[in-house]
Amino acid sequence: MPRPWRTAWRRWKGLQRQAIGLAYFHDLSHSEVAAQLALPLGTVKTWIRRGLDKLRNCLAKLERA
């Protein structure tokens, strides 16, 4: 069975997944992620925060299952 975070990670698609991946797996700052994806900094910060909230909720659900 895959690790819980992998299960949660696979549920995301698109630029939000890329933003989180660049920030946490490639250790880029929010500013660097915004530049890499050609997006406003505020958008990137919001996507990362919301994405981490979704990850937290998803992992909590998987733990209870």
Secondary structure, DSSP 8 states (H G I E B T S, - for coil): ---HHHHHHHT--HHHHHHHHHHHTS---HHHHHHHHT--HHHHHHHHHHHHHHHHHHHHHHHH-
